Amino acid sequence: MKIAITGGAGFIGSQLALNLQEKHEILIIDKMRSSATFENGN
């Protein structure tokens, strides 16, 4: 089964992807915007 995970770079998303990858095809989507970037307005 193909599964898309949003927020896959975070702790919960990455753990979910690791557990599902053994039996499924995984697509990870993440903006990877840090709070430091957000505070600077970039």
PDB file of N, CA, C and O in Angstrom:
ATOM      1  N   MET A   1       0.837  -1.158   0.000  1.00  0.00           N
ATOM      2  CA  MET A   1       0.000   0.000   0.000  1.00  0.00           C
ATOM      3  C   MET A   1       0.896   1.239   0.000  1.00  0.00           C
ATOM      4  O   MET A   1       1.942   1.245   0.648  1.00  0.00           O
ATOM      5  N   LYS A   2       0.497   2.279  -0.716  1.00  0.00           N
ATOM      6  CA  LYS A   2       1.219   3.546  -0.735  1.00  0.00           C
ATOM      7  C   LYS A   2       0.610   4.460   0.322  1.00  0.00           C
ATOM      8  O   LYS A   2      -0.608   4.626   0.386  1.00  0.00           O
ATOM      9  N   ILE A   3       1.480   5.058   1.159  1.00  0.00           N
ATOM     10  CA  ILE A   3       1.026   5.917   2.243  1.00  0.00           C
ATOM     11  C   ILE A   3       1.802   7.225   2.192  1.00  0.00           C
ATOM     12  O   ILE A   3       3.028   7.218   2.085  1.00  0.00           O
ATOM     13  N   ALA A   4       1.083   8.362   2.269  1.00  0.00           N
ATOM     14  CA  ALA A   4       1.707   9.680   2.355  1.00  0.00           C
ATOM     15  C   ALA A   4       1.625  10.150   3.800  1.00  0.00           C
ATOM     16  O   ALA A   4       0.571  10.068   4.430  1.00  0.00           O
ATOM     17  N   ILE A   5       2.745  10.643   4.321  1.00  0.00           N
ATOM     18  CA  ILE A   5       2.795  11.155   5.688  1.00  0.00           C
ATOM     19  C   ILE A   5       3.184  12.623   5.622  1.00  0.00           C
ATOM     20  O   ILE A   5       4.258  12.967   5.129  1.00  0.00           O
ATOM     21  N   THR A   6       2.296  13.497   6.127  1.00  0.00           N
ATOM     22  CA  THR A   6       2.638  14.916   6.209  1.00  0.00           C
ATOM     23  C   THR A   6       3.280  15.168   7.566  1.00  0.00           C
ATOM     24  O   THR A   6       2.873  14.586   8.572  1.00  0.00           O
ATOM     25  N   GLY A   7       4.276  16.028   7.588  1.00  0.00           N
ATOM     26  CA  GLY A   7       5.007  16.275   8.830  1.00  0.00           C
ATOM     27  C   GLY A   7       5.968  15.147   9.145  1.00  0.00           C
ATOM     28  O   GLY A   7       6.257  14.881  10.311  1.00  0.00           O
ATOM     29  N   GLY A   8       6.464  14.481   8.113  1.00  0.00           N
ATOM     30  CA  GLY A   8       7.312  13.310   8.302  1.00  0.00           C
ATOM     31  C   GLY A   8       8.694  13.578   8.858  1.00  0.00           C
ATOM     32  O   GLY A   8       9.385  12.636   9.245  1.00  0.00           O
ATOM     33  N   ALA A   9       9.123  14.832   8.912  1.00  0.00           N
ATOM     34  CA  ALA A   9      10.440  15.141   9.469  1.00  0.00           C
ATOM     35  C   ALA A   9      10.381  15.333  10.982  1.00  0.00           C
ATOM     36  O   ALA A   9      11.419  15.379  11.642  1.00  0.00           O
ATOM     37  N   GLY A  10       9.193  15.443  11.524  1.00  0.00           N
ATOM     38  CA  GLY A  10       9.043  15.584  12.973  1.00  0.00           C
ATOM     39  C   GLY A  10       9.185  14.244  13.678  1.00  0.00           C
ATOM     40  O   GLY A  10       9.325  13.205  13.032  1.00  0.00           O
ATOM     41  N   PHE A  11       9.149  14.272  15.000  1.00  0.00           N
ATOM     42  CA  PHE A  11       9.358  13.052  15.781  1.00  0.00           C
ATOM     43  C   PHE A  11       8.287  12.002  15.501  1.00  0.00           C
ATOM     44  O   PHE A  11       8.614  10.856  15.193  1.00  0.00           O
ATOM     45  N   ILE A  12       7.031  12.370  15.602  1.00  0.00           N
ATOM     46  CA  ILE A  12       5.951  11.391  15.421  1.00  0.00           C
ATOM     47  C   ILE A  12       5.900  10.904  13.980  1.00  0.00           C
ATOM     48  O   ILE A  12       5.777   9.704  13.735  1.00  0.00           O
ATOM     49  N   GLY A  13       5.993  11.828  13.022  1.00  0.00           N
ATOM     50  CA  GLY A  13       5.943  11.441  11.616  1.00  0.00           C
ATOM     51  C   GLY A  13       7.088  10.539  11.205  1.00  0.00           C
ATOM     52  O   GLY A  13       6.892   9.595  10.440  1.00  0.00           O
ATOM     53  N   SER A  14       8.281  10.821  11.703  1.00  0.00           N
ATOM     54  CA  SER A  14       9.436   9.995  11.340  1.00  0.00           C
ATOM     55  C   SER A  14       9.338   8.600  11.957  1.00  0.00           C
ATOM     56  O   SER A  14       9.703   7.615  11.315  1.00  0.00           O
ATOM     57  N   GLN A  15       8.854   8.509  13.184  1.00  0.00           N
ATOM     58  CA  GLN A  15       8.685   7.201  13.818  1.00  0.00           C
ATOM     59  C   GLN A  15       7.608   6.388  13.100  1.00  0.00           C
ATOM     60  O   GLN A  15       7.751   5.179  12.919  1.00  0.00           O
ATOM     61  N   LEU A  16       6.545   7.053  12.700  1.00  0.00           N
ATOM     62  CA  LEU A  16       5.481   6.388  11.948  1.00  0.00           C
ATOM     63  C   LEU A  16       6.024   5.854  10.625  1.00  0.00           C
ATOM     64  O   LEU A  16       5.744   4.716  10.246  1.00  0.00           O
ATOM     65  N   ALA A  17       6.803   6.679   9.925  1.00  0.00           N
ATOM     66  CA  ALA A  17       7.391   6.259   8.651  1.00  0.00           C
ATOM     67  C   ALA A  17       8.321   5.068   8.829  1.00  0.00           C
ATOM     68  O   ALA A  17       8.291   4.131   8.031  1.00  0.00           O
ATOM     69  N   LEU A  18       9.144   5.098   9.869  1.00  0.00           N
ATOM     70  CA  LEU A  18      10.052   3.978  10.125  1.00  0.00           C
ATOM     71  C   LEU A  18       9.288   2.676  10.359  1.00  0.00           C
ATOM     72  O   LEU A  18       9.687   1.620   9.869  1.00  0.00           O
ATOM     73  N   ASN A  19       8.204   2.755  11.099  1.00  0.00           N
ATOM     74  CA  ASN A  19       7.421   1.555  11.390  1.00  0.00           C
ATOM     75  C   ASN A  19       6.658   1.040  10.176  1.00  0.00           C
ATOM     76  O   ASN A  19       6.488  -0.169  10.021  1.00  0.00           O
ATOM     77  N   LEU A  20       6.198   1.938   9.318  1.00  0.00           N
ATOM     78  CA  LEU A  20       5.391   1.527   8.172  1.00  0.00           C
ATOM     79  C   LEU A  20       6.223   1.108   6.961  1.00  0.00           C
ATOM     80  O   LEU A  20       5.724   0.392   6.093  1.00  0.00           O
ATOM     81  N   GLN A  21       7.479   1.540   6.887  1.00  0.00           N
ATOM     82  CA  GLN A  21       8.276   1.309   5.681  1.00  0.00           C
ATOM     83  C   GLN A  21       8.565  -0.169   5.402  1.00  0.00           C
ATOM     84  O   GLN A  21       8.863  -0.534   4.265  1.00  0.00           O
ATOM     85  N   GLU A  22       8.481  -1.005   6.412  1.00  0.00           N
ATOM     86  CA  GLU A  22       8.775  -2.423   6.207  1.00  0.00           C
ATOM     87  C   GLU A  22       7.736  -3.108   5.319  1.00  0.00           C
ATOM     88  O   GLU A  22       8.059  -4.045   4.589  1.00  0.00           O
ATOM     89  N   LYS A  23       6.487  -2.636   5.383  1.00  0.00           N
ATOM     90  CA  LYS A  23       5.419  -3.306   4.639  1.00  0.00           C
ATOM     91  C   LYS A  23       4.722  -2.410   3.623  1.00  0.00           C
ATOM     92  O   LYS A  23       3.851  -2.873   2.887  1.00  0.00           O
ATOM     93  N   HIS A  24       5.098  -1.120   3.573  1.00  0.00           N
ATOM     94  CA  HIS A  24       4.392  -0.181   2.711  1.00  0.00           C
ATOM     95  C   HIS A  24       5.372   0.745   2.002  1.00  0.00           C
ATOM     96  O   HIS A  24       6.514   0.910   2.430  1.00  0.00           O
ATOM     97  N   GLU A  25       4.904   1.348   0.909  1.00  0.00           N
ATOM     98  CA  GLU A  25       5.676   2.368   0.207  1.00  0.00           C
ATOM     99  C   GLU A  25       5.289   3.717   0.809  1.00  0.00           C
ATOM    100  O   GLU A  25       4.112   4.077   0.822  1.00  0.00           O
ATOM    101  N   ILE A  26       6.275   4.465   1.307  1.00  0.00           N
ATOM    102  CA  ILE A  26       6.018   5.683   2.060  1.00  0.00           C
ATOM    103  C   ILE A  26       6.469   6.917   1.274  1.00  0.00           C
ATOM    104  O   ILE A  26       7.550   6.928   0.685  1.00  0.00           O
ATOM    105  N   LEU A  27       5.626   7.957   1.274  1.00  0.00           N
ATOM    106  CA  LEU A  27       5.968   9.269   0.735  1.00  0.00           C
ATOM    107  C   LEU A  27       5.884  10.251   1.901  1.00  0.00           C
ATOM    108  O   LEU A  27       4.836  10.380   2.533  1.00  0.00           O
ATOM    109  N   ILE A  28       6.991  10.942   2.184  1.00  0.00           N
ATOM    110  CA  ILE A  28       7.025  11.899   3.292  1.00  0.00           C
ATOM    111  C   ILE A  28       6.999  13.315   2.723  1.00  0.00           C
ATOM    112  O   ILE A  28       7.783  13.664   1.840  1.00  0.00           O
ATOM    113  N   ILE A  29       6.075  14.121   3.250  1.00  0.00           N
ATOM    114  CA  ILE A  29       5.932  15.515   2.841  1.00  0.00           C
ATOM    115  C   ILE A  29       6.112  16.378   4.085  1.00  0.00           C
ATOM    116  O   ILE A  29       5.424  16.178   5.087  1.00  0.00           O
ATOM    117  N   ASP A  30       7.037  17.338   4.024  1.00  0.00           N
ATOM    118  CA  ASP A  30       7.258  18.208   5.174  1.00  0.00           C
ATOM    119  C   ASP A  30       7.847  19.526   4.701  1.00  0.00           C
ATOM    120  O   ASP A  30       8.726  19.540   3.839  1.00  0.00           O
ATOM    121  N   LYS A  31       7.379  20.614   5.246  1.00  0.00           N
ATOM    122  CA  LYS A  31       7.893  21.937   4.895  1.00  0.00           C
ATOM    123  C   LYS A  31       9.215  22.223   5.599  1.00  0.00           C
ATOM    124  O   LYS A  31      10.012  23.030   5.121  1.00  0.00           O
ATOM    125  N   MET A  32       9.452  21.561   6.739  1.00  0.00           N
ATOM    126  CA  MET A  32      10.682  21.687   7.524  1.00  0.00           C
ATOM    127  C   MET A  32      11.006  23.138   7.855  1.00  0.00           C
ATOM    128  O   MET A  32      12.144  23.575   7.684  1.00  0.00           O
ATOM    129  N   ARG A  33      10.038  23.870   8.317  1.00  0.00           N
ATOM    130  CA  ARG A  33      10.225  25.259   8.729  1.00  0.00           C
ATOM    131  C   ARG A  33      10.478  25.286  10.228  1.00  0.00           C
ATOM    132  O   ARG A  33       9.659  24.789  11.002  1.00  0.00           O
ATOM    133  N   SER A  34      11.581  25.851  10.639  1.00  0.00           N
ATOM    134  CA  SER A  34      11.921  25.889  12.064  1.00  0.00           C
ATOM    135  C   SER A  34      11.361  27.151  12.716  1.00  0.00           C
ATOM    136  O   SER A  34      11.029  28.118  12.030  1.00  0.00           O
ATOM    137  N   SER A  35      11.260  27.134  14.026  1.00  0.00           N
ATOM    138  CA  SER A  35      10.763  28.305  14.747  1.00  0.00           C
ATOM    139  C   SER A  35      11.719  29.484  14.601  1.00  0.00           C
ATOM    140  O   SER A  35      11.280  30.634  14.605  1.00  0.00           O
ATOM    141  N   ALA A  36      13.010  29.221  14.471  1.00  0.00           N
ATOM    142  CA  ALA A  36      13.983  30.300  14.293  1.00  0.00           C
ATOM    143  C   ALA A  36      13.727  31.025  12.976  1.00  0.00           C
ATOM    144  O   ALA A  36      13.807  32.252  12.912  1.00  0.00           O
ATOM    145  N   THR A  37      13.422  30.273  11.935  1.00  0.00           N
ATOM    146  CA  THR A  37      13.105  30.872  10.641  1.00  0.00           C
ATOM    147  C   THR A  37      11.814  31.663  10.746  1.00  0.00           C
ATOM    148  O   THR A  37      11.710  32.759  10.197  1.00  0.00           O
ATOM    149  N   PHE A  38      10.837  31.118  11.442  1.00  0.00           N
ATOM    150  CA  PHE A  38       9.540  31.767  11.599  1.00  0.00           C
ATOM    151  C   PHE A  38       9.683  33.106  12.332  1.00  0.00           C
ATOM    152  O   PHE A  38       9.053  34.089  11.944  1.00  0.00           O
ATOM    153  N   GLU A  39      10.499  33.152  13.378  1.00  0.00           N
ATOM    154  CA  GLU A  39      10.688  34.382  14.146  1.00  0.00           C
ATOM    155  C   GLU A  39      11.355  35.468  13.308  1.00  0.00           C
ATOM    156  O   GLU A  39      11.082  36.653  13.503  1.00  0.00           O
ATOM    157  N   ASN A  40      12.221  35.081  12.384  1.00  0.00           N
ATOM    158  CA  ASN A  40      12.901  36.047  11.525  1.00  0.00           C
ATOM    159  C   ASN A  40      12.033  36.497  10.363  1.00  0.00           C
ATOM    160  O   ASN A  40      12.378  37.448   9.662  1.00  0.00           O
ATOM    161  N   GLY A  41      10.911  35.823  10.154  1.00  0.00           N
ATOM    162  CA  GLY A  41      10.010  36.187   9.072  1.00  0.00           C
ATOM    163  C   GLY A  41      10.441  35.687   7.712  1.00  0.00           C
ATOM    164  O   GLY A  41       9.902  36.144   6.704  1.00  0.00           O
ATOM    165  N   ASN A  42      11.385  34.773   7.640  1.00  0.00           N
ATOM    166  CA  ASN A  42      11.858  34.224   6.361  1.00  0.00           C
ATOM    167  C   ASN A  42      11.116  32.976   6.006  1.00  0.00           C
ATOM    168  O   ASN A  42      11.381  32.376   4.964  1.00  0.00           O
TER     169      ASN A  42
END
